[in-house]
Amino acid sequence: MPEQRSAEPPFAVLMAGYVVDFHHRNACSRCQPDGSCARLVDAGETLRAWRDRERR
């Protein structure tokens, strides 16, 4: 029987998408002058892990 996927991603994945979207428009309090941000890195890792899991 094939694995059934949920219609909506988990809350952490949704929030990671919001973090990425926010950073495309604004800088947060943790953004560095060079544009790097630990929050953005973490969000990207969460989204990549979710996409990799969904492709299987």
mmCIF entry with sequence, helices, sheets and N, C-alpha, C, O atoms, coordinates in Angstrom:
data_MODEL
# 
_entry.id   MODEL 
# 
_entity.id                         1 
_entity.type                       polymer 
_entity.pdbx_number_of_molecules   1 
# 
_entity_poly.entity_id                      1 
_entity_poly.type                           'polypeptide(L)' 
_entity_poly.nstd_linkage                   no 
_entity_poly.nstd_monomer                   no 
_entity_poly.pdbx_seq_one_letter_code       MPEQRSAEPPFAVLMAGYVVDFHHRNACSRCQPDGSCARLVDAGETLRAWRDRERR 
_entity_poly.pdbx_seq_one_letter_code_can   MPEQRSAEPPFAVLMAGYVVDFHHRNACSRCQPDGSCARLVDAGETLRAWRDRERR 
_entity_poly.pdbx_strand_id                 A 
# 
loop_
_entity_poly_seq.entity_id 
_entity_poly_seq.num 
_entity_poly_seq.mon_id 
_entity_poly_seq.hetero 
1 1  MET n 
1 2  PRO n 
1 3  GLU n 
1 4  GLN n 
1 5  ARG n 
1 6  SER n 
1 7  ALA n 
1 8  GLU n 
1 9  PRO n 
1 10 PRO n 
1 11 PHE n 
1 12 ALA n 
1 13 VAL n 
1 14 LEU n 
1 15 MET n 
1 16 ALA n 
1 17 GLY n 
1 18 TYR n 
1 19 VAL n 
1 20 VAL n 
1 21 ASP n 
1 22 PHE n 
1 23 HIS n 
1 24 HIS n 
1 25 ARG n 
1 26 ASN n 
1 27 ALA n 
1 28 CYS n 
1 29 SER n 
1 30 ARG n 
1 31 CYS n 
1 32 GLN n 
1 33 PRO n 
1 34 ASP n 
1 35 GLY n 
1 36 SER n 
1 37 CYS n 
1 38 ALA n 
1 39 ARG n 
1 40 LEU n 
1 41 VAL n 
1 42 ASP n 
1 43 ALA n 
1 44 GLY n 
1 45 GLU n 
1 46 THR n 
1 47 LEU n 
1 48 ARG n 
1 49 ALA n 
1 50 TRP n 
1 51 ARG n 
1 52 ASP n 
1 53 ARG n 
1 54 GLU n 
1 55 ARG n 
1 56 ARG n 
# 
_struct_asym.id          A 
_struct_asym.entity_id   1 
# 
loop_
_struct_conf.conf_type_id 
_struct_conf.id 
_struct_conf.pdbx_PDB_helix_id 
_struct_conf.beg_label_comp_id 
_struct_conf.beg_label_asym_id 
_struct_conf.beg_label_seq_id 
_struct_conf.pdbx_beg_PDB_ins_code 
_struct_conf.end_label_comp_id 
_struct_conf.end_label_asym_id 
_struct_conf.end_label_seq_id 
_struct_conf.pdbx_end_PDB_ins_code 
_struct_conf.beg_auth_comp_id 
_struct_conf.beg_auth_asym_id 
_struct_conf.beg_auth_seq_id 
_struct_conf.end_auth_comp_id 
_struct_conf.end_auth_asym_id 
_struct_conf.end_auth_seq_id 
_struct_conf.pdbx_PDB_helix_class 
_struct_conf.details 
_struct_conf.pdbx_PDB_helix_length 
HELX_P HELX_P1 AA1 PHE A 11 ? ARG A 25 ? PHE A 11 ARG A 25 1 ? 15 
HELX_P HELX_P2 AA2 ALA A 38 ? ARG A 55 ? ALA A 38 ARG A 55 1 ? 18 
# 
_struct_conf_type.id          HELX_P 
_struct_conf_type.criteria    ? 
_struct_conf_type.reference   ? 
# 
loop_
_atom_site.group_PDB 
_atom_site.id 
_atom_site.type_symbol 
_atom_site.label_atom_id 
_atom_site.label_alt_id 
_atom_site.label_comp_id 
_atom_site.label_asym_id 
_atom_site.label_entity_id 
_atom_site.label_seq_id 
_atom_site.pdbx_PDB_ins_code 
_atom_site.Cartn_x 
_atom_site.Cartn_y 
_atom_site.Cartn_z 
_atom_site.occupancy 
_atom_site.B_iso_or_equiv 
_atom_site.pdbx_formal_charge 
_atom_site.auth_seq_id 
_atom_site.auth_comp_id 
_atom_site.auth_asym_id 
_atom_site.auth_atom_id 
_atom_site.pdbx_PDB_model_num 
ATOM 1   N N  . MET A 1 1  ? 0.854  -1.181 0.000  1.00 0.00 ? 1  MET A N  1 
ATOM 2   C CA . MET A 1 1  ? 0.000  0.000  0.000  1.00 0.00 ? 1  MET A CA 1 
ATOM 3   C C  . MET A 1 1  ? 0.899  1.244  0.000  1.00 0.00 ? 1  MET A C  1 
ATOM 4   O O  . MET A 1 1  ? 1.789  1.341  0.845  1.00 0.00 ? 1  MET A O  1 
ATOM 5   N N  . PRO A 1 2  ? 0.696  2.196  -0.921 1.00 0.00 ? 2  PRO A N  1 
ATOM 6   C CA . PRO A 1 2  ? 1.538  3.385  -0.974 1.00 0.00 ? 2  PRO A CA 1 
ATOM 7   C C  . PRO A 1 2  ? 1.327  4.282  0.237  1.00 0.00 ? 2  PRO A C  1 
ATOM 8   O O  . PRO A 1 2  ? 0.241  4.358  0.811  1.00 0.00 ? 2  PRO A O  1 
ATOM 9   N N  . GLU A 1 3  ? 2.415  4.958  0.600  1.00 0.00 ? 3  GLU A N  1 
ATOM 10  C CA . GLU A 1 3  ? 2.351  5.881  1.733  1.00 0.00 ? 3  GLU A CA 1 
ATOM 11  C C  . GLU A 1 3  ? 1.474  7.074  1.370  1.00 0.00 ? 3  GLU A C  1 
ATOM 12  O O  . GLU A 1 3  ? 1.634  7.673  0.307  1.00 0.00 ? 3  GLU A O  1 
ATOM 13  N N  . GLN A 1 4  ? 0.557  7.410  2.254  1.00 0.00 ? 4  GLN A N  1 
ATOM 14  C CA . GLN A 1 4  ? -0.330 8.545  2.020  1.00 0.00 ? 4  GLN A CA 1 
ATOM 15  C C  . GLN A 1 4  ? 0.314  9.818  2.554  1.00 0.00 ? 4  GLN A C  1 
ATOM 16  O O  . GLN A 1 4  ? 0.781  9.855  3.692  1.00 0.00 ? 4  GLN A O  1 
ATOM 17  N N  . ARG A 1 5  ? 0.335  10.854 1.731  1.00 0.00 ? 5  ARG A N  1 
ATOM 18  C CA . ARG A 1 5  ? 0.923  12.129 2.134  1.00 0.00 ? 5  ARG A CA 1 
ATOM 19  C C  . ARG A 1 5  ? -0.174 13.076 2.579  1.00 0.00 ? 5  ARG A C  1 
ATOM 20  O O  . ARG A 1 5  ? -1.281 13.080 2.042  1.00 0.00 ? 5  ARG A O  1 
ATOM 21  N N  . SER A 1 6  ? 0.169  13.886 3.586  1.00 0.00 ? 6  SER A N  1 
ATOM 22  C CA . SER A 1 6  ? -0.813 14.836 4.083  1.00 0.00 ? 6  SER A CA 1 
ATOM 23  C C  . SER A 1 6  ? -0.982 15.977 3.092  1.00 0.00 ? 6  SER A C  1 
ATOM 24  O O  . SER A 1 6  ? -0.078 16.279 2.314  1.00 0.00 ? 6  SER A O  1 
ATOM 25  N N  . ALA A 1 7  ? -2.130 16.595 3.130  1.00 0.00 ? 7  ALA A N  1 
ATOM 26  C CA . ALA A 1 7  ? -2.433 17.684 2.210  1.00 0.00 ? 7  ALA A CA 1 
ATOM 27  C C  . ALA A 1 7  ? -1.643 18.941 2.549  1.00 0.00 ? 7  ALA A C  1 
ATOM 28  O O  . ALA A 1 7  ? -1.295 19.720 1.661  1.00 0.00 ? 7  ALA A O  1 
ATOM 29  N N  . GLU A 1 8  ? -1.362 19.136 3.824  1.00 0.00 ? 8  GLU A N  1 
ATOM 30  C CA . GLU A 1 8  ? -0.640 20.333 4.262  1.00 0.00 ? 8  GLU A CA 1 
ATOM 31  C C  . GLU A 1 8  ? 0.675  19.955 4.890  1.00 0.00 ? 8  GLU A C  1 
ATOM 32  O O  . GLU A 1 8  ? 0.766  18.951 5.596  1.00 0.00 ? 8  GLU A O  1 
ATOM 33  N N  . PRO A 1 9  ? 1.709  20.762 4.636  1.00 0.00 ? 9  PRO A N  1 
ATOM 34  C CA . PRO A 1 9  ? 2.993  20.479 5.286  1.00 0.00 ? 9  PRO A CA 1 
ATOM 35  C C  . PRO A 1 9  ? 2.924  20.782 6.782  1.00 0.00 ? 9  PRO A C  1 
ATOM 36  O O  . PRO A 1 9  ? 2.022  21.490 7.231  1.00 0.00 ? 9  PRO A O  1 
ATOM 37  N N  . PRO A 1 10 ? 3.868  20.252 7.550  1.00 0.00 ? 10 PRO A N  1 
ATOM 38  C CA . PRO A 1 10 ? 3.896  20.525 8.998  1.00 0.00 ? 10 PRO A CA 1 
ATOM 39  C C  . PRO A 1 10 ? 4.091  22.017 9.284  1.00 0.00 ? 10 PRO A C  1 
ATOM 40  O O  . PRO A 1 10 ? 4.554  22.775 8.431  1.00 0.00 ? 10 PRO A O  1 
ATOM 41  N N  . PHE A 1 11 ? 3.734  22.408 10.483 1.00 0.00 ? 11 PHE A N  1 
ATOM 42  C CA . PHE A 1 11 ? 3.823  23.798 10.910 1.00 0.00 ? 11 PHE A CA 1 
ATOM 43  C C  . PHE A 1 11 ? 5.229  24.361 10.724 1.00 0.00 ? 11 PHE A C  1 
ATOM 44  O O  . PHE A 1 11 ? 5.383  25.494 10.269 1.00 0.00 ? 11 PHE A O  1 
ATOM 45  N N  . ALA A 1 12 ? 6.256  23.586 11.068 1.00 0.00 ? 12 ALA A N  1 
ATOM 46  C CA . ALA A 1 12 ? 7.643  24.065 10.949 1.00 0.00 ? 12 ALA A CA 1 
ATOM 47  C C  . ALA A 1 12 ? 7.989  24.399 9.498  1.00 0.00 ? 12 ALA A C  1 
ATOM 48  O O  . ALA A 1 12 ? 8.729  25.347 9.238  1.00 0.00 ? 12 ALA A O  1 
ATOM 49  N N  . VAL A 1 13 ? 7.462  23.634 8.571  1.00 0.00 ? 13 VAL A N  1 
ATOM 50  C CA . VAL A 1 13 ? 7.726  23.887 7.154  1.00 0.00 ? 13 VAL A CA 1 
ATOM 51  C C  . VAL A 1 13 ? 7.000  25.155 6.706  1.00 0.00 ? 13 VAL A C  1 
ATOM 52  O O  . VAL A 1 13 ? 7.557  25.962 5.961  1.00 0.00 ? 13 VAL A O  1 
ATOM 53  N N  . LEU A 1 14 ? 5.781  25.327 7.151  1.00 0.00 ? 14 LEU A N  1 
ATOM 54  C CA . LEU A 1 14 ? 5.048  26.555 6.820  1.00 0.00 ? 14 LEU A CA 1 
ATOM 55  C C  . LEU A 1 14 ? 5.775  27.780 7.356  1.00 0.00 ? 14 LEU A C  1 
ATOM 56  O O  . LEU A 1 14 ? 5.917  28.780 6.652  1.00 0.00 ? 14 LEU A O  1 
ATOM 57  N N  . MET A 1 15 ? 6.233  27.704 8.597  1.00 0.00 ? 15 MET A N  1 
ATOM 58  C CA . MET A 1 15 ? 6.941  28.829 9.201  1.00 0.00 ? 15 MET A CA 1 
ATOM 59  C C  . MET A 1 15 ? 8.259  29.103 8.468  1.00 0.00 ? 15 MET A C  1 
ATOM 60  O O  . MET A 1 15 ? 8.634  30.262 8.287  1.00 0.00 ? 15 MET A O  1 
ATOM 61  N N  . ALA A 1 16 ? 8.948  28.068 8.053  1.00 0.00 ? 16 ALA A N  1 
ATOM 62  C CA . ALA A 1 16 ? 10.195 28.255 7.307  1.00 0.00 ? 16 ALA A CA 1 
ATOM 63  C C  . ALA A 1 16 ? 9.918  29.000 5.999  1.00 0.00 ? 16 ALA A C  1 
ATOM 64  O O  . ALA A 1 16 ? 10.708 29.850 5.587  1.00 0.00 ? 16 ALA A O  1 
ATOM 65  N N  . GLY A 1 17 ? 8.812  28.684 5.358  1.00 0.00 ? 17 GLY A N  1 
ATOM 66  C CA . GLY A 1 17 ? 8.432  29.405 4.140  1.00 0.00 ? 17 GLY A CA 1 
ATOM 67  C C  . GLY A 1 17 ? 8.177  30.876 4.418  1.00 0.00 ? 17 GLY A C  1 
ATOM 68  O O  . GLY A 1 17 ? 8.551  31.739 3.623  1.00 0.00 ? 17 GLY A O  1 
ATOM 69  N N  . TYR A 1 18 ? 7.542  31.160 5.542  1.00 0.00 ? 18 TYR A N  1 
ATOM 70  C CA . TYR A 1 18 ? 7.302  32.560 5.917  1.00 0.00 ? 18 TYR A CA 1 
ATOM 71  C C  . TYR A 1 18 ? 8.606  33.292 6.195  1.00 0.00 ? 18 TYR A C  1 
ATOM 72  O O  . TYR A 1 18 ? 8.748  34.462 5.839  1.00 0.00 ? 18 TYR A O  1 
ATOM 73  N N  . VAL A 1 19 ? 9.561  32.613 6.828  1.00 0.00 ? 19 VAL A N  1 
ATOM 74  C CA . VAL A 1 19 ? 10.867 33.231 7.109  1.00 0.00 ? 19 VAL A CA 1 
ATOM 75  C C  . VAL A 1 19 ? 11.567 33.600 5.807  1.00 0.00 ? 19 VAL A C  1 
ATOM 76  O O  . VAL A 1 19 ? 12.099 34.703 5.675  1.00 0.00 ? 19 VAL A O  1 
ATOM 77  N N  . VAL A 1 20 ? 11.567 32.689 4.855  1.00 0.00 ? 20 VAL A N  1 
ATOM 78  C CA . VAL A 1 20 ? 12.205 32.962 3.561  1.00 0.00 ? 20 VAL A CA 1 
ATOM 79  C C  . VAL A 1 20 ? 11.499 34.116 2.866  1.00 0.00 ? 20 VAL A C  1 
ATOM 80  O O  . VAL A 1 20 ? 12.155 35.015 2.340  1.00 0.00 ? 20 VAL A O  1 
ATOM 81  N N  . ASP A 1 21 ? 10.188 34.103 2.858  1.00 0.00 ? 21 ASP A N  1 
ATOM 82  C CA . ASP A 1 21 ? 9.417  35.177 2.225  1.00 0.00 ? 21 ASP A CA 1 
ATOM 83  C C  . ASP A 1 21 ? 9.714  36.527 2.882  1.00 0.00 ? 21 ASP A C  1 
ATOM 84  O O  . ASP A 1 21 ? 9.921  37.526 2.193  1.00 0.00 ? 21 ASP A O  1 
ATOM 85  N N  . PHE A 1 22 ? 9.732  36.551 4.203  1.00 0.00 ? 22 PHE A N  1 
ATOM 86  C CA . PHE A 1 22 ? 10.027 37.789 4.930  1.00 0.00 ? 22 PHE A CA 1 
ATOM 87  C C  . PHE A 1 22 ? 11.394 38.326 4.543  1.00 0.00 ? 22 PHE A C  1 
ATOM 88  O O  . PHE A 1 22 ? 11.550 39.524 4.309  1.00 0.00 ? 22 PHE A O  1 
ATOM 89  N N  . HIS A 1 23 ? 12.386 37.444 4.474  1.00 0.00 ? 23 HIS A N  1 
ATOM 90  C CA . HIS A 1 23 ? 13.748 37.866 4.180  1.00 0.00 ? 23 HIS A CA 1 
ATOM 91  C C  . HIS A 1 23 ? 13.924 38.336 2.737  1.00 0.00 ? 23 HIS A C  1 
ATOM 92  O O  . HIS A 1 23 ? 14.887 39.037 2.428  1.00 0.00 ? 23 HIS A O  1 
ATOM 93  N N  . HIS A 1 24 ? 13.021 37.963 1.871  1.00 0.00 ? 24 HIS A N  1 
ATOM 94  C CA . HIS A 1 24 ? 13.073 38.496 0.499  1.00 0.00 ? 24 HIS A CA 1 
ATOM 95  C C  . HIS A 1 24 ? 12.610 39.942 0.463  1.00 0.00 ? 24 HIS A C  1 
ATOM 96  O O  . HIS A 1 24 ? 12.925 40.674 -0.476 1.00 0.00 ? 24 HIS A O  1 
ATOM 97  N N  . ARG A 1 25 ? 11.865 40.359 1.477  1.00 0.00 ? 25 ARG A N  1 
ATOM 98  C CA . ARG A 1 25 ? 11.328 41.721 1.517  1.00 0.00 ? 25 ARG A CA 1 
ATOM 99  C C  . ARG A 1 25 ? 12.022 42.625 2.522  1.00 0.00 ? 25 ARG A C  1 
ATOM 100 O O  . ARG A 1 25 ? 12.128 43.829 2.290  1.00 0.00 ? 25 ARG A O  1 
ATOM 101 N N  . ASN A 1 26 ? 12.496 42.072 3.632  1.00 0.00 ? 26 ASN A N  1 
ATOM 102 C CA . ASN A 1 26 ? 13.050 42.864 4.735  1.00 0.00 ? 26 ASN A CA 1 
ATOM 103 C C  . ASN A 1 26 ? 14.242 42.163 5.366  1.00 0.00 ? 26 ASN A C  1 
ATOM 104 O O  . ASN A 1 26 ? 14.517 40.994 5.093  1.00 0.00 ? 26 ASN A O  1 
ATOM 105 N N  . ALA A 1 27 ? 14.934 42.899 6.206  1.00 0.00 ? 27 ALA A N  1 
ATOM 106 C CA . ALA A 1 27 ? 15.978 42.311 7.037  1.00 0.00 ? 27 ALA A CA 1 
ATOM 107 C C  . ALA A 1 27 ? 15.408 42.157 8.444  1.00 0.00 ? 27 ALA A C  1 
ATOM 108 O O  . ALA A 1 27 ? 14.616 42.985 8.892  1.00 0.00 ? 27 ALA A O  1 
ATOM 109 N N  . CYS A 1 28 ? 15.813 41.098 9.134  1.00 0.00 ? 28 CYS A N  1 
ATOM 110 C CA . CYS A 1 28 ? 15.354 40.915 10.514 1.00 0.00 ? 28 CYS A CA 1 
ATOM 111 C C  . CYS A 1 28 ? 16.430 41.420 11.470 1.00 0.00 ? 28 CYS A C  1 
ATOM 112 O O  . CYS A 1 28 ? 17.479 41.898 11.040 1.00 0.00 ? 28 CYS A O  1 
ATOM 113 N N  . SER A 1 29 ? 16.166 41.310 12.752 1.00 0.00 ? 29 SER A N  1 
ATOM 114 C CA . SER A 1 29 ? 17.100 41.812 13.760 1.00 0.00 ? 29 SER A CA 1 
ATOM 115 C C  . SER A 1 29 ? 18.402 41.013 13.819 1.00 0.00 ? 29 SER A C  1 
ATOM 116 O O  . SER A 1 29 ? 19.388 41.486 14.384 1.00 0.00 ? 29 SER A O  1 
ATOM 117 N N  . ARG A 1 30 ? 18.420 39.828 13.253 1.00 0.00 ? 30 ARG A N  1 
ATOM 118 C CA . ARG A 1 30 ? 19.630 38.998 13.259 1.00 0.00 ? 30 ARG A CA 1 
ATOM 119 C C  . ARG A 1 30 ? 20.382 39.019 11.936 1.00 0.00 ? 30 ARG A C  1 
ATOM 120 O O  . ARG A 1 30 ? 21.434 38.389 11.824 1.00 0.00 ? 30 ARG A O  1 
ATOM 121 N N  . CYS A 1 31 ? 19.879 39.717 10.945 1.00 0.00 ? 31 CYS A N  1 
ATOM 122 C CA . CYS A 1 31 ? 20.563 39.797 9.658  1.00 0.00 ? 31 CYS A CA 1 
ATOM 123 C C  . CYS A 1 31 ? 21.883 40.552 9.809  1.00 0.00 ? 31 CYS A C  1 
ATOM 124 O O  . CYS A 1 31 ? 21.948 41.579 10.486 1.00 0.00 ? 31 CYS A O  1 
ATOM 125 N N  . GLN A 1 32 ? 22.912 40.041 9.183  1.00 0.00 ? 32 GLN A N  1 
ATOM 126 C CA . GLN A 1 32 ? 24.226 40.662 9.201  1.00 0.00 ? 32 GLN A CA 1 
ATOM 127 C C  . GLN A 1 32 ? 24.324 41.695 8.084  1.00 0.00 ? 32 GLN A C  1 
ATOM 128 O O  . GLN A 1 32 ? 23.545 41.647 7.132  1.00 0.00 ? 32 GLN A O  1 
ATOM 129 N N  . PRO A 1 33 ? 25.262 42.620 8.185  1.00 0.00 ? 33 PRO A N  1 
ATOM 130 C CA . PRO A 1 33 ? 25.424 43.636 7.129  1.00 0.00 ? 33 PRO A CA 1 
ATOM 131 C C  . PRO A 1 33 ? 25.678 43.040 5.738  1.00 0.00 ? 33 PRO A C  1 
ATOM 132 O O  . PRO A 1 33 ? 25.327 43.646 4.726  1.00 0.00 ? 33 PRO A O  1 
ATOM 133 N N  . ASP A 1 34 ? 26.288 41.851 5.697  1.00 0.00 ? 34 ASP A N  1 
ATOM 134 C CA . ASP A 1 34 ? 26.557 41.220 4.395  1.00 0.00 ? 34 ASP A CA 1 
ATOM 135 C C  . ASP A 1 34 ? 25.332 40.492 3.830  1.00 0.00 ? 34 ASP A C  1 
ATOM 136 O O  . ASP A 1 34 ? 25.399 39.922 2.742  1.00 0.00 ? 34 ASP A O  1 
ATOM 137 N N  . GLY A 1 35 ? 24.214 40.510 4.565  1.00 0.00 ? 35 GLY A N  1 
ATOM 138 C CA . GLY A 1 35 ? 22.981 39.890 4.090  1.00 0.00 ? 35 GLY A CA 1 
ATOM 139 C C  . GLY A 1 35 ? 22.763 38.476 4.596  1.00 0.00 ? 35 GLY A C  1 
ATOM 140 O O  . GLY A 1 35 ? 21.704 37.892 4.369  1.00 0.00 ? 35 GLY A O  1 
ATOM 141 N N  . SER A 1 36 ? 23.755 37.919 5.280  1.00 0.00 ? 36 SER A N  1 
ATOM 142 C CA . SER A 1 36 ? 23.590 36.573 5.800  1.00 0.00 ? 36 SER A CA 1 
ATOM 143 C C  . SER A 1 36 ? 22.724 36.603 7.059  1.00 0.00 ? 36 SER A C  1 
ATOM 144 O O  . SER A 1 36 ? 22.660 37.607 7.769  1.00 0.00 ? 36 SER A O  1 
ATOM 145 N N  . CYS A 1 37 ? 22.061 35.476 7.314  1.00 0.00 ? 37 CYS A N  1 
ATOM 146 C CA . CYS A 1 37 ? 21.186 35.407 8.484  1.00 0.00 ? 37 CYS A CA 1 
ATOM 147 C C  . CYS A 1 37 ? 21.026 33.944 8.894  1.00 0.00 ? 37 CYS A C  1 
ATOM 148 O O  . CYS A 1 37 ? 20.699 33.085 8.075  1.00 0.00 ? 37 CYS A O  1 
ATOM 149 N N  . ALA A 1 38 ? 21.262 33.681 10.177 1.00 0.00 ? 38 ALA A N  1 
ATOM 150 C CA . ALA A 1 38 ? 21.125 32.316 10.695 1.00 0.00 ? 38 ALA A CA 1 
ATOM 151 C C  . ALA A 1 38 ? 19.688 31.813 10.566 1.00 0.00 ? 38 ALA A C  1 
ATOM 152 O O  . ALA A 1 38 ? 19.468 30.630 10.306 1.00 0.00 ? 38 ALA A O  1 
ATOM 153 N N  . ARG A 1 39 ? 18.726 32.686 10.742 1.00 0.00 ? 39 ARG A N  1 
ATOM 154 C CA . ARG A 1 39 ? 17.315 32.280 10.614 1.00 0.00 ? 39 ARG A CA 1 
ATOM 155 C C  . ARG A 1 39 ? 17.010 31.830 9.184  1.00 0.00 ? 39 ARG A C  1 
ATOM 156 O O  . ARG A 1 39 ? 16.287 30.857 8.972  1.00 0.00 ? 39 ARG A O  1 
ATOM 157 N N  . LEU A 1 40 ? 17.561 32.540 8.221  1.00 0.00 ? 40 LEU A N  1 
ATOM 158 C CA . LEU A 1 40 ? 17.335 32.194 6.823  1.00 0.00 ? 40 LEU A CA 1 
ATOM 159 C C  . LEU A 1 40 ? 18.008 30.864 6.478  1.00 0.00 ? 40 LEU A C  1 
ATOM 160 O O  . LEU A 1 40 ? 17.446 30.054 5.740  1.00 0.00 ? 40 LEU A O  1 
ATOM 161 N N  . VAL A 1 41 ? 19.194 30.643 7.003  1.00 0.00 ? 41 VAL A N  1 
ATOM 162 C CA . VAL A 1 41 ? 19.894 29.376 6.787  1.00 0.00 ? 41 VAL A CA 1 
ATOM 163 C C  . VAL A 1 41 ? 19.091 28.225 7.363  1.00 0.00 ? 41 VAL A C  1 
ATOM 164 O O  . VAL A 1 41 ? 18.906 27.204 6.700  1.00 0.00 ? 41 VAL A O  1 
ATOM 165 N N  . ASP A 1 42 ? 18.609 28.379 8.597  1.00 0.00 ? 42 ASP A N  1 
ATOM 166 C CA . ASP A 1 42 ? 17.808 27.327 9.234  1.00 0.00 ? 42 ASP A CA 1 
ATOM 167 C C  . ASP A 1 42 ? 16.526 27.040 8.455  1.00 0.00 ? 42 ASP A C  1 
ATOM 168 O O  . ASP A 1 42 ? 16.144 25.884 8.278  1.00 0.00 ? 42 ASP A O  1 
ATOM 169 N N  . ALA A 1 43 ? 15.874 28.095 7.996  1.00 0.00 ? 43 ALA A N  1 
ATOM 170 C CA . ALA A 1 43 ? 14.639 27.922 7.222  1.00 0.00 ? 43 ALA A CA 1 
ATOM 171 C C  . ALA A 1 43 ? 14.923 27.181 5.917  1.00 0.00 ? 43 ALA A C  1 
ATOM 172 O O  . ALA A 1 43 ? 14.159 26.302 5.516  1.00 0.00 ? 43 ALA A O  1 
ATOM 173 N N  . GLY A 1 44 ? 16.002 27.533 5.270  1.00 0.00 ? 44 GLY A N  1 
ATOM 174 C CA . GLY A 1 44 ? 16.369 26.851 4.027  1.00 0.00 ? 44 GLY A CA 1 
ATOM 175 C C  . GLY A 1 44 ? 16.630 25.377 4.241  1.00 0.00 ? 44 GLY A C  1 
ATOM 176 O O  . GLY A 1 44 ? 16.225 24.548 3.426  1.00 0.00 ? 44 GLY A O  1 
ATOM 177 N N  . GLU A 1 45 ? 17.308 25.037 5.334  1.00 0.00 ? 45 GLU A N  1 
ATOM 178 C CA . GLU A 1 45 ? 17.569 23.630 5.648  1.00 0.00 ? 45 GLU A CA 1 
ATOM 179 C C  . GLU A 1 45 ? 16.270 22.874 5.914  1.00 0.00 ? 45 GLU A C  1 
ATOM 180 O O  . GLU A 1 45 ? 16.116 21.732 5.480  1.00 0.00 ? 45 GLU A O  1 
ATOM 181 N N  . THR A 1 46 ? 15.350 23.496 6.616  1.00 0.00 ? 46 THR A N  1 
ATOM 182 C CA . THR A 1 46 ? 14.058 22.866 6.899  1.00 0.00 ? 46 THR A CA 1 
ATOM 183 C C  . THR A 1 46 ? 13.300 22.594 5.601  1.00 0.00 ? 46 THR A C  1 
ATOM 184 O O  . THR A 1 46 ? 12.752 21.508 5.409  1.00 0.00 ? 46 THR A O  1 
ATOM 185 N N  . LEU A 1 47 ? 13.273 23.590 4.715  1.00 0.00 ? 47 LEU A N  1 
ATOM 186 C CA . LEU A 1 47 ? 12.553 23.423 3.448  1.00 0.00 ? 47 LEU A CA 1 
ATOM 187 C C  . LEU A 1 47 ? 13.215 22.378 2.552  1.00 0.00 ? 47 LEU A C  1 
ATOM 188 O O  . LEU A 1 47 ? 12.517 21.592 1.912  1.00 0.00 ? 47 LEU A O  1 
ATOM 189 N N  . ARG A 1 48 ? 14.548 22.355 2.494  1.00 0.00 ? 48 ARG A N  1 
ATOM 190 C CA . ARG A 1 48 ? 15.241 21.341 1.687  1.00 0.00 ? 48 ARG A CA 1 
ATOM 191 C C  . ARG A 1 48 ? 14.963 19.941 2.212  1.00 0.00 ? 48 ARG A C  1 
ATOM 192 O O  . ARG A 1 48 ? 14.717 19.022 1.430  1.00 0.00 ? 48 ARG A O  1 
ATOM 193 N N  . ALA A 1 49 ? 15.000 19.771 3.528  1.00 0.00 ? 49 ALA A N  1 
ATOM 194 C CA . ALA A 1 49 ? 14.728 18.454 4.115  1.00 0.00 ? 49 ALA A CA 1 
ATOM 195 C C  . ALA A 1 49 ? 13.306 18.005 3.794  1.00 0.00 ? 49 ALA A C  1 
ATOM 196 O O  . ALA A 1 49 ? 13.082 16.837 3.477  1.00 0.00 ? 49 ALA A O  1 
ATOM 197 N N  . TRP A 1 50 ? 12.354 18.914 3.872  1.00 0.00 ? 50 TRP A N  1 
ATOM 198 C CA . TRP A 1 50 ? 10.959 18.579 3.570  1.00 0.00 ? 50 TRP A CA 1 
ATOM 199 C C  . TRP A 1 50 ? 10.804 18.184 2.103  1.00 0.00 ? 50 TRP A C  1 
ATOM 200 O O  . TRP A 1 50 ? 10.151 17.190 1.787  1.00 0.00 ? 50 TRP A O  1 
ATOM 201 N N  . ARG A 1 51 ? 11.407 18.966 1.216  1.00 0.00 ? 51 ARG A N  1 
ATOM 202 C CA . ARG A 1 51 ? 11.315 18.647 -0.222 1.00 0.00 ? 51 ARG A CA 1 
ATOM 203 C C  . ARG A 1 51 ? 11.946 17.304 -0.544 1.00 0.00 ? 51 ARG A C  1 
ATOM 204 O O  . ARG A 1 51 ? 11.400 16.526 -1.327 1.00 0.00 ? 51 ARG A O  1 
ATOM 205 N N  . ASP A 1 52 ? 13.103 17.031 0.064  1.00 0.00 ? 52 ASP A N  1 
ATOM 206 C CA . ASP A 1 52 ? 13.761 15.746 -0.167 1.00 0.00 ? 52 ASP A CA 1 
ATOM 207 C C  . ASP A 1 52 ? 12.878 14.595 0.314  1.00 0.00 ? 52 ASP A C  1 
ATOM 208 O O  . ASP A 1 52 ? 12.775 13.560 -0.345 1.00 0.00 ? 52 ASP A O  1 
ATOM 209 N N  . ARG A 1 53 ? 12.248 14.788 1.465  1.00 0.00 ? 53 ARG A N  1 
ATOM 210 C CA . ARG A 1 53 ? 11.374 13.741 2.012  1.00 0.00 ? 53 ARG A CA 1 
ATOM 211 C C  . ARG A 1 53 ? 10.151 13.534 1.119  1.00 0.00 ? 53 ARG A C  1 
ATOM 212 O O  . ARG A 1 53 ? 9.715  12.399 0.921  1.00 0.00 ? 53 ARG A O  1 
ATOM 213 N N  . GLU A 1 54 ? 9.608  14.593 0.592  1.00 0.00 ? 54 GLU A N  1 
ATOM 214 C CA . GLU A 1 54 ? 8.401  14.505 -0.244 1.00 0.00 ? 54 GLU A CA 1 
ATOM 215 C C  . GLU A 1 54 ? 8.692  13.877 -1.604 1.00 0.00 ? 54 GLU A C  1 
ATOM 216 O O  . GLU A 1 54 ? 7.789  13.312 -2.222 1.00 0.00 ? 54 GLU A O  1 
ATOM 217 N N  . ARG A 1 55 ? 9.914  13.962 -2.074 1.00 0.00 ? 55 ARG A N  1 
ATOM 218 C CA . ARG A 1 55 ? 10.270 13.382 -3.393 1.00 0.00 ? 55 ARG A CA 1 
ATOM 219 C C  . ARG A 1 55 ? 10.354 11.872 -3.336 1.00 0.00 ? 55 ARG A C  1 
ATOM 220 O O  . ARG A 1 55 ? 10.239 11.207 -4.366 1.00 0.00 ? 55 ARG A O  1 
ATOM 221 N N  . ARG A 1 56 ? 10.553 11.320 -2.152 1.00 0.00 ? 56 ARG A N  1 
ATOM 222 C CA . ARG A 1 56 ? 10.689 9.854  -2.029 1.00 0.00 ? 56 ARG A CA 1 
ATOM 223 C C  . ARG A 1 56 ? 9.399  9.144  -2.161 1.00 0.00 ? 56 ARG A C  1 
ATOM 224 O O  . ARG A 1 56 ? 9.359  7.916  -2.080 1.00 0.00 ? 56 ARG A O  1 
# 
